[in-house]
Every structure is written in C-alpha cells, then in structure tokens.
Amino acid sequence: METETNPENGQVINLRDKVVLAIKQVYDPEIPVDVYDLGLIYEITVYPVNNVYVQMTLTSPNCPSAEFIPSEVKDKIQQIQGVNNVEVEVTFDPPYSQDMMSEAAKLELGFL
C-alpha cells in the first residue's frame, strides 16, 4: 500500500489532512490567499465512513463569490479518493473577521 505524504512537511497524511490540502486549492478570486488560510473554514469533520462535513463562512454575506466558493470546496473534497458524501454548510455565525486569518495570510495581504 502506498503512503501519501504532505508536500509541505513530509508527514504521512490522513483523510482530514487530504481534505485540508484540497480546501487550500480554493481561492477567493479577489484575494490571493486560499480560503483555509483566510480563516473561512470553521469546522472539518471526517466521519468513520469517510463522509466529510465542512462548516465555513464567507468574507461577507454579500460576497460576489458566494455561489461558487462553497461548491468549489465541495468539488475539491469529492475528488479525494475514498471520500464518500461531502456536505458543505455556509454560516455567518460567528461573522467573519480578519482575526481569523492565518499568520501567513496576514503577511501575504500586508496586515503584519
């Protein structure tokens, strides 16, 4: 059996790690940072039957990309071998704030 490793750190990756790497391929077209590092992902749950639940938010309720970002997150996760059902829920509670960004995102966007 072939073992997959994270290209960022060489560690063996589990399904949750694969989900995170897939989500990191999704970008808000107006911001050069992926949605994971932006802090838009509130929860990732991988159930024993390889169903995946993601709770996320958007930068604002009026986000012009509101229609396609959640569906792109879902599509990227569904492409992972072994994943069964994927559910992506969008919430605005708590509301998004820049404090949710990773240090790397803040640096990329000039907030540090």
Residue frames as qw, qx, qy, qz and C-alpha x, y, z in Angstrom:
[[0.000, 0.889, 0.459, 0.000, 0.00, 0.00, 0.00],
 [0.424, 0.423, -0.011, 0.801, 1.38, 3.38, -0.99],
 [0.327, -0.672, -0.428, 0.508, 1.62, 6.01, 1.74],
 [0.256, 0.796, 0.202, 0.510, 0.93, 9.64, 0.88],
 [0.492, -0.369, -0.284, 0.736, 2.91, 12.44, 2.47],
 [0.059, 0.943, 0.243, -0.222, 2.19, 16.12, 2.86],
 [0.649, 0.526, 0.046, 0.548, 4.29, 18.08, 0.33],
 [0.108, -0.900, 0.106, -0.408, 4.62, 20.92, 2.86],
 [0.399, -0.706, 0.515, -0.279, 6.24, 18.92, 5.67],
 [0.396, 0.356, -0.844, -0.065, 6.77, 15.32, 4.51],
 [0.395, -0.105, 0.749, -0.521, 4.47, 13.89, 7.20],
 [0.024, -0.247, -0.939, -0.239, 2.17, 10.94, 6.45],
 [0.325, -0.039, 0.034, -0.944, -1.29, 12.35, 5.84],
 [0.228, 0.316, 0.890, -0.236, -4.69, 11.06, 6.87],
 [0.173, 0.611, 0.675, 0.376, -8.02, 11.82, 5.21],
 [0.144, -0.911, -0.288, 0.259, -8.56, 15.01, 7.21],
 [0.353, -0.550, 0.332, 0.680, -5.15, 16.27, 6.05],
 [0.302, 0.210, 0.707, 0.604, -6.12, 15.47, 2.46],
 [0.030, 0.823, 0.563, 0.067, -9.33, 17.47, 2.94],
 [0.252, -0.836, -0.007, 0.487, -7.33, 20.45, 4.21],
 [0.357, -0.277, 0.549, 0.703, -4.92, 20.23, 1.26],
 [0.220, 0.498, 0.725, 0.422, -7.90, 20.09, -1.13],
 [0.081, -0.906, -0.392, 0.141, -9.54, 23.12, 0.50],
 [0.352, -0.663, 0.195, 0.632, -6.22, 25.02, 0.22],
 [0.360, 0.126, 0.633, 0.674, -6.64, 24.83, -3.57],
 [0.044, 0.782, 0.580, 0.226, -9.72, 27.09, -3.40],
 [0.296, -0.122, -0.103, 0.942, -9.20, 30.84, -3.57],
 [0.187, 0.826, 0.384, -0.367, -11.47, 33.85, -3.33],
 [0.629, 0.515, 0.285, 0.508, -10.84, 35.43, -6.76],
 [0.029, 0.937, 0.014, 0.347, -10.43, 38.87, -5.19],
 [0.474, -0.776, 0.403, -0.106, -7.86, 37.77, -2.56],
 [0.602, 0.517, -0.608, -0.004, -4.58, 35.95, -3.32],
 [0.179, -0.328, 0.830, -0.415, -4.92, 33.65, -0.27],
 [0.376, -0.169, -0.875, -0.255, -6.68, 30.28, -0.07],
 [0.548, -0.552, -0.232, -0.585, -9.96, 30.02, 1.85],
 [0.809, -0.345, -0.418, 0.228, -8.39, 27.84, 4.57],
 [0.513, -0.043, -0.237, 0.824, -5.67, 30.37, 5.42],
 [0.140, -0.463, -0.151, -0.862, -8.22, 33.19, 5.16],
 [0.116, 0.008, 0.737, -0.666, -9.98, 31.57, 8.11],
 [0.570, 0.006, -0.234, -0.788, -13.19, 30.83, 6.23],
 [0.678, -0.082, -0.721, -0.121, -13.27, 27.19, 7.35],
 [0.478, -0.561, 0.321, -0.594, -14.81, 26.83, 10.82],
 [0.713, -0.242, 0.611, -0.244, -15.08, 23.06, 11.08],
 [0.557, 0.355, -0.685, -0.307, -13.95, 19.92, 9.25],
 [0.683, -0.226, 0.609, -0.335, -15.37, 16.59, 10.40],
 [0.477, 0.291, -0.766, -0.319, -14.44, 13.28, 8.78],
 [0.812, -0.217, 0.275, -0.467, -16.79, 10.51, 9.85],
 [0.547, -0.314, 0.773, 0.074, -15.70, 6.82, 10.09],
 [0.700, 0.423, 0.570, 0.072, -17.47, 6.01, 6.79],
 [0.426, -0.060, 0.353, 0.831, -15.38, 8.73, 5.05],
 [0.077, 0.845, 0.451, 0.277, -18.22, 11.21, 4.83],
 [0.405, -0.013, -0.155, 0.901, -16.94, 14.78, 5.19],
 [0.096, -0.890, -0.444, -0.022, -18.73, 17.75, 6.76],
 [0.417, 0.087, -0.055, 0.903, -17.34, 21.27, 6.37],
 [0.078, -0.895, -0.413, 0.150, -18.76, 24.35, 8.03],
 [0.478, 0.063, 0.139, 0.865, -17.47, 27.55, 6.50],
 [0.083, 0.824, 0.313, -0.464, -18.24, 31.21, 6.11],
 [0.532, 0.598, 0.247, 0.546, -17.59, 33.88, 3.51],
 [0.354, 0.039, -0.194, 0.914, -15.90, 37.24, 3.93],
 [0.287, 0.138, 0.237, -0.918, -19.37, 38.86, 3.84],
 [0.520, 0.382, 0.716, -0.266, -22.98, 37.80, 3.26],
 [0.514, 0.787, 0.074, -0.333, -22.88, 39.86, 0.04],
 [0.400, -0.454, 0.662, 0.442, -19.71, 38.17, -1.22],
 [0.579, 0.514, -0.287, -0.563, -19.89, 38.09, -5.06],
 [0.368, 0.331, -0.861, -0.118, -18.34, 34.61, -4.98],
 [0.539, -0.177, 0.587, -0.577, -20.94, 33.23, -2.54],
 [0.889, 0.235, 0.008, -0.394, -22.36, 30.87, -5.13],
 [0.814, 0.432, -0.389, 0.022, -19.19, 29.22, -6.32],
 [0.032, 0.603, -0.704, 0.373, -16.72, 29.12, -3.39],
 [0.651, -0.219, 0.606, -0.401, -18.70, 26.57, -1.31],
 [0.922, 0.322, 0.103, -0.190, -19.38, 24.42, -4.38],
 [0.534, 0.661, -0.505, 0.151, -15.70, 24.56, -5.36],
 [0.288, -0.495, 0.724, -0.385, -14.73, 23.45, -1.81],
 [0.832, 0.033, 0.435, -0.341, -17.17, 20.54, -2.14],
 [0.818, 0.544, -0.165, -0.084, -15.88, 19.61, -5.62],
 [0.251, 0.674, -0.656, 0.228, -12.23, 19.59, -4.47],
 [0.475, -0.333, 0.717, -0.387, -13.05, 17.34, -1.50],
 [0.884, 0.226, 0.260, -0.316, -15.12, 14.96, -3.66],
 [0.648, 0.638, -0.414, -0.035, -12.06, 14.44, -5.88],
 [0.194, -0.562, 0.767, -0.243, -10.18, 12.79, -2.98],
 [0.602, 0.062, -0.774, -0.186, -10.01, 9.04, -3.42],
 [0.343, -0.169, -0.847, 0.368, -12.01, 7.26, -0.71],
 [0.196, 0.128, 0.339, -0.911, -14.32, 10.15, 0.18],
 [0.113, 0.466, 0.873, 0.092, -18.00, 9.26, 0.09],
 [0.007, -0.855, -0.474, -0.211, -20.52, 12.02, 0.82],
 [0.355, 0.011, -0.164, 0.920, -19.49, 15.68, 1.23],
 [0.118, -0.857, -0.495, -0.085, -21.63, 18.31, 2.90],
 [0.342, 0.109, -0.121, 0.926, -20.60, 21.97, 2.96],
 [0.182, -0.821, -0.538, 0.059, -22.63, 24.30, 5.16],
 [0.266, 0.426, -0.046, 0.863, -22.25, 28.09, 4.98],
 [0.397, -0.741, -0.498, 0.213, -22.84, 30.07, 8.16],
 [0.206, 0.681, -0.086, 0.698, -22.37, 33.68, 9.20],
 [0.593, -0.720, 0.127, -0.339, -22.32, 32.93, 12.92],
 [0.224, -0.755, -0.115, 0.606, -19.83, 33.99, 14.08],
 [0.474, 0.877, 0.023, -0.076, -19.31, 36.70, 11.49],
 [0.817, 0.244, -0.024, 0.522, -16.00, 36.64, 9.63],
 [0.165, -0.970, 0.132, 0.119, -13.24, 38.95, 10.82],
 [0.522, 0.707, -0.451, 0.155, -9.62, 39.44, 9.75],
 [0.403, -0.591, 0.635, -0.292, -8.52, 37.97, 13.11],
 [0.919, 0.036, 0.348, -0.180, -9.45, 34.53, 11.70],
 [0.668, 0.673, -0.317, 0.008, -6.68, 34.66, 9.08],
 [0.903, -0.173, -0.050, 0.390, -3.53, 32.60, 9.48],
 [0.361, -0.730, 0.198, 0.546, -0.26, 34.46, 10.07],
 [0.447, 0.000, 0.626, 0.639, 0.77, 33.54, 6.51],
 [0.190, 0.717, 0.594, 0.312, -2.41, 35.11, 5.10],
 [0.199, -0.936, -0.153, 0.248, -1.94, 38.29, 7.14],
 [0.448, -0.496, 0.408, 0.622, 1.64, 38.53, 5.90],
 [0.395, 0.284, 0.683, 0.546, 0.61, 37.93, 2.27],
 [0.057, 0.812, 0.507, 0.283, -2.04, 40.64, 2.49],
 [0.287, 0.473, -0.168, 0.816, 0.22, 43.12, 4.27],
 [0.544, -0.729, -0.206, -0.361, -1.56, 43.08, 7.64],
 [0.805, -0.495, -0.058, 0.321, 1.65, 42.28, 9.55]]
